[in-house]
Amino acid sequence: MKKSNFIKTLTITGSLAAGILIGGQASFAAEHDSSLNIVNNLTGSLHLMGDRDSSNAAADVSSENVVNFQSQSGDDGGGSLQAGANAKAGVSAEQSDRGNDNRSSVSANAGADVNAMTKDSEDQSSLDAKADAGVMAEAKSTEDGDMNNANLGANTMADVNAMTSDEENQSSLNAKADAGVMAEAKSTEDGDMNSAKLGVNTMADVNAMTSDEGDQSSLDAKADAGVMAEAKSTEDGDMNSAKLGANTMADVNAMTKDSEDQSSLDAKADAGVMAEAKSTEDGDMNSAKLGANTMADVNAMTSDEGDQSSLDAKAEAGVMAEAKSTEDGDMNSAKLGANTMADVNAMTSDEGDRSSLDPKAEAGVWAMTENDEDSNKLGLNAMANVMADSMYSTDNNDSNNSLMSNLNTGLWIENNDDQFSTNTNLDLMAGLSAMSSDDEDDFMSSLALDASLNLMLDSEYDDNHDSLLNL
């Protein structure tokens, strides 16, 4: 006997639209025109489908509202006003069942936009603002495989623009902001698997500017931040894993100037962190990682008709650490890395004087050790640089001063066991220079000091003996 299937399909759609027009070409005092326009739209749909083994349902609803207003004067002032607003919203939902597989999802979105502008013969102002928001959620489940999965996402955005101007002055503002969140979770019962994820991101951007006939000011600021986290777990396989990531960034630019003076500032900052851990019991595997990085950058400058000043500062730092361990395979490993750097530049000058300073510093450390046929490594590095300059000149009274200092150090040690081997490197250099001169007194002095040291040792043993020493 032939098996028959029962199939049913139902679709419902609806649409509602309304439009209102008020005051079209309404006249006041014979020289004023005003108009108002309002539109409302609402739409919706419903879909139902199914048979003996599966079913599906989906629904969509959306709404839109638009308002526009305009007013204009025909007198000597020539003033006008324009304003508009738009709002949208929508919701979608879906449900499906197929045997032991179930799925549900829902999403929602909303947005708004506002525009306004006024102007006359001399002045003008405008405003534009936008905002959006969206949310998404989804869930899945199976009965046979005991699998459960859930997803969640959210996002928001805002944008504002404002401007005013007249015959002599002008101001503007631009601001933006974004934010997003993501979350996910998974679970299985038979395989004892659990997993969770989380992600967050934010962004902000602000721009501001003012100007008149002789002065101008501006500001630009940015900020970013992001966080990510993840965790996993299994019981039968004895597997555990965790991850964490974070990142931040900030950027600021500011400038002011007039007919004689000018000032500017530029500042930046970055930071990043990452951490990870793993563990297994049957395989006896353990692993841990850590990473960190920071950076800062500052630039400042001021100047007028006779004077000038400048500053440049930088800083960097980086750290990394890692550890591994296995018992059955007898593997052990450890790593460590660190790095720092600083840079400073300063200078001032006017019509007769000059000063300058440039110091630098660097430091680096690295260490690594391994087992299973032993291996050891160590690295050390340091560098320092100092420069100073001063000059004076007024009515041929000249003076010049200069100082330079330099220091470099380097150390590297390596040891390999299992048929013995070792390496050693050592570098050291120091330099100092000084000079002073005065043209009026015909005076000059100079001092220089240099030093250098180099050491290298090399040895190897495996039925062969080799050693080397350099100084």
C-alpha positions as CSV (number, residue, x, y, z in Angstrom):
1,M,0.0,0.0,0.0
2,K,1.4,3.3,-1.0
3,K,2.1,5.7,1.9
4,S,0.5,9.1,1.6
5,N,1.8,12.3,3.2
6,F,-0.4,15.1,4.5
7,I,0.9,18.5,3.6
8,K,-0.6,21.8,4.7
9,T,0.6,25.3,3.9
10,L,-0.9,28.5,5.3
11,T,0.4,32.0,4.4
12,I,-1.1,35.2,5.8
13,T,0.2,38.6,4.8
14,G,-1.1,41.9,5.9
15,S,-0.2,45.5,5.0
16,L,-1.5,48.7,6.4
17,A,-0.4,52.1,5.1
18,A,-1.6,55.5,6.1
19,G,-0.5,58.9,4.9
20,I,-1.5,62.3,6.2
21,L,-0.7,65.6,4.6
22,I,-1.3,68.7,6.7
23,G,-0.9,72.4,5.8
24,G,0.4,72.0,2.3
25,Q,1.2,75.5,1.1
26,A,-0.6,77.1,4.0
27,S,0.1,80.8,3.8
28,F,0.6,83.3,6.7
29,A,1.0,87.1,6.2
30,A,1.1,86.4,2.5
31,E,4.9,85.7,2.7
32,H,5.2,82.6,4.9
33,D,4.9,79.0,3.8
34,S,4.7,76.0,6.0
35,S,4.0,72.3,5.4
36,L,3.8,69.1,7.5
37,N,3.9,65.6,6.1
38,I,3.3,62.5,8.2
39,V,3.4,58.9,6.9
40,N,2.9,55.7,8.8
41,N,3.5,52.2,7.4
42,L,2.9,48.9,9.1
43,T,3.5,45.6,7.4
44,G,3.3,42.0,8.7
45,S,3.5,38.4,7.4
46,L,2.9,35.0,8.8
47,H,4.0,31.7,7.2
48,L,3.0,28.2,8.4
49,M,4.2,25.0,6.7
50,G,4.2,21.4,7.9
51,D,3.7,17.7,7.2
52,R,3.6,14.5,9.3
53,D,7.3,14.7,10.3
54,S,8.2,18.4,10.4
55,S,6.7,21.8,10.9
56,N,7.9,25.4,10.3
57,A,6.5,28.7,11.4
58,A,7.8,32.2,10.6
59,A,6.5,35.7,11.3
60,D,7.7,39.2,10.3
61,V,6.4,42.6,11.5
62,S,7.9,46.0,10.5
63,S,6.8,49.5,11.2
64,E,8.0,52.9,9.7
65,N,7.0,56.4,10.7
66,V,8.2,59.5,8.8
67,V,7.6,63.1,9.7
68,N,8.7,66.1,7.6
69,F,8.2,69.8,8.5
70,Q,9.2,72.8,6.5
71,S,8.7,76.5,7.0
72,Q,10.0,79.4,4.9
73,S,9.8,83.2,5.2
74,G,9.9,85.4,2.2
75,D,10.7,88.7,3.9
76,D,14.1,90.5,3.9
77,G,15.4,88.1,6.7
78,G,15.0,85.1,4.4
79,G,14.7,82.6,7.3
80,S,13.8,79.0,6.8
81,L,13.4,75.9,9.0
82,Q,13.5,72.2,7.9
83,A,13.0,69.2,10.2
84,G,12.6,65.5,9.6
85,A,12.3,62.4,11.7
86,N,12.2,58.7,10.6
87,A,11.7,55.7,12.9
88,K,11.9,52.0,11.9
89,A,11.3,48.9,13.9
90,G,11.1,45.2,12.8
91,V,10.8,41.8,14.5
92,S,11.3,38.4,13.0
93,A,10.7,35.0,14.6
94,E,11.0,31.4,13.4
95,Q,10.2,28.0,14.9
96,S,11.0,24.6,13.2
97,D,10.6,21.0,14.3
98,R,12.1,18.1,12.4
99,G,12.0,14.8,14.3
100,N,14.2,15.3,17.3
101,D,15.7,18.5,16.0
102,N,14.3,21.7,17.3
103,R,15.3,25.2,16.3
104,S,14.0,28.6,17.4
105,S,15.3,32.1,16.4
106,V,14.2,35.7,16.9
107,S,15.7,39.0,15.8
108,A,14.7,42.6,16.4
109,N,16.0,45.8,14.9
110,A,15.1,49.4,15.6
111,G,16.4,52.7,14.0
112,A,15.8,56.4,14.3
113,D,17.0,59.4,12.3
114,V,16.4,63.1,13.0
115,N,17.4,66.0,10.8
116,A,17.0,69.7,11.5
117,M,18.3,72.8,9.8
118,T,17.7,76.5,10.2
119,K,19.2,79.4,8.2
120,D,18.8,83.0,7.5
121,S,20.8,85.6,5.6
122,E,23.7,85.4,8.0
123,D,23.4,82.3,10.2
124,Q,23.0,78.6,9.7
125,S,22.6,75.6,12.0
126,S,22.1,71.9,11.4
127,L,21.7,68.7,13.3
128,D,21.7,65.1,12.2
129,A,21.3,62.3,14.7
130,K,21.0,58.5,14.0
131,A,20.6,55.5,16.3
132,D,20.4,51.8,15.5
133,A,20.0,48.8,17.7
134,G,19.7,45.1,16.8
135,V,19.3,41.9,18.8
136,M,19.5,38.3,17.6
137,A,18.8,35.1,19.6
138,E,18.9,31.4,18.4
139,A,18.5,28.1,20.1
140,K,19.0,24.5,18.8
141,S,18.4,21.1,20.5
142,T,18.5,17.5,19.6
143,E,17.1,14.6,21.7
144,D,19.0,11.7,20.3
145,G,22.4,13.3,20.5
146,D,21.5,15.4,23.5
147,M,23.0,18.4,21.8
148,N,22.0,21.9,23.0
149,N,23.2,25.2,21.4
150,A,22.3,28.8,22.1
151,N,23.5,32.0,20.3
152,L,23.0,35.6,21.3
153,G,24.1,38.8,19.5
154,A,23.4,42.5,20.1
155,N,24.6,45.6,18.4
156,T,24.1,49.4,18.9
157,M,25.2,52.4,16.9
158,A,24.8,56.2,17.5
159,D,25.9,59.0,15.2
160,V,25.4,62.7,15.9
161,N,26.5,65.6,13.6
162,A,26.0,69.3,14.6
163,M,27.1,72.5,12.8
164,T,26.6,76.2,13.4
165,S,28.0,79.1,11.3
166,D,27.7,82.8,10.8
167,E,29.6,85.5,9.0
168,E,32.7,85.2,11.3
169,N,32.4,82.0,13.3
170,Q,31.9,78.3,12.6
171,S,31.5,75.3,14.9
172,S,31.0,71.6,14.2
173,L,30.6,68.4,16.2
174,N,30.7,64.8,15.0
175,A,30.3,61.9,17.5
176,K,30.0,58.2,16.9
177,A,29.6,55.2,19.2
178,D,29.3,51.5,18.4
179,A,28.9,48.5,20.7
180,G,28.5,44.8,20.1
181,V,28.0,41.7,22.2
182,M,28.2,38.1,21.2
183,A,27.5,35.0,23.4
184,E,27.4,31.3,22.5
185,A,26.9,28.2,24.6
186,K,27.1,24.5,23.7
187,S,26.4,21.3,25.7
188,T,26.3,17.6,25.0
189,E,25.5,14.9,27.5
190,D,26.8,11.7,26.0
191,G,30.2,13.1,25.1
192,D,30.2,15.4,28.2
193,M,31.3,18.4,26.1
194,N,30.6,21.9,27.3
195,S,31.7,25.1,25.5
196,A,31.0,28.8,26.1
197,K,32.1,31.9,24.2
198,L,31.7,35.6,24.9
199,G,32.8,38.6,22.8
200,V,32.4,42.3,23.5
201,N,33.4,45.3,21.3
202,T,33.0,49.1,21.8
203,M,34.1,52.1,19.7
204,A,33.7,55.8,20.2
205,D,34.8,58.7,17.9
206,V,34.4,62.4,18.6
207,N,35.4,65.3,16.3
208,A,34.9,68.9,17.3
209,M,36.1,72.1,15.5
210,T,35.6,75.9,16.1
211,S,36.9,78.7,14.0
212,D,36.5,82.5,13.6
213,E,38.4,85.1,11.7
214,G,41.7,84.8,13.7
215,D,41.3,81.6,15.8
216,Q,40.8,77.9,15.2
217,S,40.5,74.9,17.5
218,S,40.0,71.3,16.8
219,L,39.7,68.0,18.8
220,D,39.7,64.4,17.6
221,A,39.3,61.6,20.1
222,K,38.9,57.9,19.5
223,A,38.5,54.9,21.8
224,D,38.3,51.2,21.1
225,A,37.9,48.2,23.5
226,G,37.4,44.5,22.8
227,V,37.1,41.5,25.1
228,M,36.9,37.8,24.2
229,A,36.6,34.8,26.5
230,E,36.2,31.1,25.8
231,A,35.9,28.0,28.0
232,K,35.8,24.3,27.0
233,S,35.4,21.2,29.1
234,T,35.2,17.4,28.5
235,E,35.0,14.7,31.2
236,D,35.7,11.5,29.4
237,G,38.7,12.9,27.6
238,D,39.6,15.0,30.7
239,M,40.2,18.1,28.5
240,N,40.0,21.6,29.9
241,S,40.7,24.8,28.0
242,A,40.3,28.5,28.8
243,K,41.1,31.6,26.7
244,L,40.9,35.3,27.4
245,G,41.7,38.2,25.2
246,A,41.4,42.0,25.8
247,N,42.4,45.0,23.7
248,T,42.1,48.7,24.2
249,M,43.1,51.7,22.1
250,A,42.8,55.5,22.7
251,D,43.8,58.3,20.3
252,V,43.5,62.0,21.0
253,N,44.4,64.9,18.7
254,A,44.0,68.6,19.8
255,M,45.1,71.8,18.0
256,T,44.6,75.5,18.6
257,K,45.9,78.4,16.6
258,D,45.5,82.1,16.0
259,S,47.2,84.7,13.9
260,E,50.4,84.5,16.1
261,D,50.3,81.3,18.3
262,Q,49.8,77.6,17.6
263,S,49.5,74.6,19.9
264,S,49.0,70.9,19.2
265,L,48.8,67.7,21.2
266,D,48.7,64.1,19.9
267,A,48.4,61.3,22.4
268,K,48.0,57.5,21.8
269,A,47.7,54.5,24.0
270,D,47.4,50.8,23.3
271,A,47.0,47.8,25.6
272,G,46.6,44.1,24.8
273,V,46.3,41.1,27.1
274,M,46.0,37.4,26.1
275,A,45.9,34.4,28.4
276,E,45.4,30.7,27.7
277,A,45.4,27.5,29.8
278,K,45.0,23.8,28.7
279,S,44.9,20.6,30.8
280,T,44.5,16.9,30.0
281,E,44.8,14.2,32.7
282,D,45.1,10.9,30.7
283,G,47.7,12.4,28.4
284,D,49.3,14.4,31.3
285,M,49.5,17.6,29.2
286,N,49.6,21.0,30.9
287,S,50.0,24.3,29.0
288,A,49.8,27.9,30.0
289,K,50.3,31.1,28.0
290,L,50.3,34.8,28.9
291,G,50.9,37.8,26.7
292,A,50.8,41.5,27.5
293,N,51.6,44.6,25.5
294,T,51.3,48.3,26.2
295,M,52.3,51.4,24.1
296,A,52.0,55.1,24.7
297,D,52.8,58.0,22.3
298,V,52.6,61.7,23.2
299,N,53.4,64.6,20.9
300,A,53.1,68.2,22.0
301,M,54.1,71.5,20.2
302,T,53.6,75.2,20.9
303,S,54.9,78.1,18.8
304,D,54.4,81.8,18.5
305,E,56.2,84.6,16.6
306,G,59.5,84.2,18.4
307,D,59.3,81.0,20.5
308,Q,58.9,77.3,19.8
309,S,58.6,74.3,22.1
310,S,58.2,70.6,21.2
311,L,58.0,67.3,23.2
312,D,57.9,63.8,21.9
313,A,57.6,60.9,24.4
314,K,57.2,57.2,23.6
315,A,56.9,54.1,25.8
316,E,56.5,50.4,25.0
317,A,56.4,47.3,27.1
318,G,55.9,43.7,26.2
319,V,55.8,40.5,28.2
320,M,55.3,36.9,27.1
321,A,55.4,33.7,29.2
322,E,54.7,30.1,28.3
323,A,55.0,26.8,30.1
324,K,54.4,23.2,28.9
325,S,54.6,19.9,30.7
326,T,53.9,16.2,29.8
327,E,54.7,13.3,32.2
328,D,54.5,10.2,30.0
329,G,56.5,11.9,27.2
330,D,58.7,13.6,29.8
331,M,58.6,16.9,28.0
332,N,59.1,20.2,29.9
333,S,59.4,23.6,28.4
334,A,59.4,27.1,29.8
335,K,59.7,30.5,27.9
336,L,59.9,34.0,29.2
337,G,60.2,37.3,27.2
338,A,60.2,40.9,28.3
339,N,60.9,44.1,26.4
340,T,60.7,47.8,27.3
341,M,61.6,51.0,25.3
342,A,61.4,54.7,26.2
343,D,62.0,57.6,23.9
344,V,61.9,61.3,24.9
345,N,62.6,64.3,22.6
346,A,62.5,67.8,23.9
347,M,63.4,71.1,22.1
348,T,62.9,74.8,22.8
349,S,64.0,77.7,20.6
350,D,63.5,81.4,20.3
351,E,65.2,84.1,18.3
352,G,68.5,83.8,20.2
353,D,68.4,80.6,22.3
354,R,68.2,76.9,21.5
355,S,68.0,73.8,23.7
356,S,67.5,70.2,22.8
357,L,67.4,66.9,24.7
358,D,67.1,63.3,23.3
359,P,67.3,60.4,25.8
360,K,66.6,56.8,24.8
361,A,66.4,53.6,26.7
362,E,65.9,49.9,25.7
363,A,65.9,46.7,27.7
364,G,65.3,43.2,26.6
365,V,65.3,39.9,28.5
366,W,64.7,36.4,27.2
367,A,65.0,33.0,28.8
368,M,64.1,29.5,27.6
369,T,64.6,26.0,29.0
370,E,63.7,22.6,27.6
371,N,63.9,19.1,28.8
372,D,64.2,15.7,27.0
373,E,67.8,16.2,26.0
374,D,68.4,19.3,28.0
375,S,68.7,22.8,26.5
376,N,69.1,26.2,28.2
377,K,69.2,29.6,26.7
378,L,69.4,33.1,28.2
379,G,69.5,36.5,26.5
380,L,70.0,40.0,27.9
381,N,70.2,43.3,26.1
382,A,70.3,46.9,27.2
383,M,70.9,50.2,25.3
384,A,70.9,53.8,26.6
385,N,71.5,56.9,24.5
386,V,71.6,60.5,25.8
387,M,72.1,63.6,23.6
388,A,72.0,67.2,24.9
389,D,72.5,70.4,22.8
390,S,72.4,74.0,23.9
391,M,73.2,77.1,21.8
392,Y,73.1,80.8,22.6
393,S,73.6,83.7,20.2
394,T,72.8,87.4,20.9
395,D,74.7,90.2,19.1
396,N,77.5,87.8,18.1
397,N,77.9,86.4,21.6
398,D,78.0,82.8,20.6
399,S,77.9,79.8,22.9
400,N,77.6,76.2,22.0
401,N,77.3,73.2,24.3
402,S,76.9,69.5,23.4
403,L,76.9,66.2,25.2
404,M,76.6,62.7,23.9
405,S,76.5,59.4,25.8
406,N,76.0,55.9,24.6
407,L,75.9,52.5,26.3
408,N,75.3,49.1,24.8
409,T,75.4,45.7,26.6
410,G,74.7,42.3,25.3
411,L,74.8,38.8,26.9
412,W,73.8,35.5,25.5
413,I,74.3,32.1,27.1
414,E,73.4,28.7,25.6
415,N,73.9,25.2,27.1
416,N,73.0,21.9,25.4
417,D,73.4,18.7,27.3
418,D,73.4,15.2,25.9
419,Q,76.9,15.3,24.5
420,F,78.0,18.5,26.1
421,S,77.8,21.9,24.3
422,T,78.0,25.5,25.5
423,N,78.1,29.0,23.9
424,T,78.7,32.3,25.6
425,N,78.6,35.8,24.0
426,L,79.3,39.1,25.9
427,D,79.4,42.5,24.3
428,L,79.9,45.8,26.1
429,M,80.4,49.3,24.7
430,A,80.5,52.7,26.4
431,G,81.0,56.1,24.8
432,L,81.1,59.6,26.2
433,S,81.6,62.9,24.3
434,A,81.5,66.5,25.5
435,M,82.1,69.8,23.8
436,S,81.8,73.4,24.7
437,S,82.7,76.6,22.7
438,D,82.4,80.4,23.3
439,D,83.4,82.5,20.3
440,E,83.6,85.8,22.3
441,D,86.3,84.5,24.7
442,D,87.7,82.2,22.0
443,F,87.2,79.2,24.3
444,M,86.8,75.6,23.3
445,S,87.0,72.3,25.2
446,S,86.3,68.7,24.2
447,L,86.3,65.3,26.0
448,A,85.9,61.9,24.4
449,L,85.9,58.5,26.1
450,D,85.3,55.2,24.3
451,A,85.4,51.6,25.7
452,S,84.6,48.3,24.1
453,L,84.7,44.7,25.4
454,N,83.9,41.5,23.4
455,L,84.0,38.0,24.8
456,M,82.9,34.7,23.1
457,L,83.3,31.2,24.4
458,D,82.5,28.1,22.5
459,S,82.9,24.5,23.7
460,E,81.6,21.1,22.3
461,Y,82.1,17.6,23.5
462,D,81.0,14.4,21.8
463,D,84.1,12.3,21.2
464,N,85.3,15.6,19.7
465,H,86.7,18.4,21.8
466,D,86.5,21.9,20.5
467,S,86.9,25.1,22.5
468,L,87.2,28.7,21.3
469,L,87.9,31.9,23.2
470,N,87.9,35.4,21.8
471,L,88.5,38.6,23.7
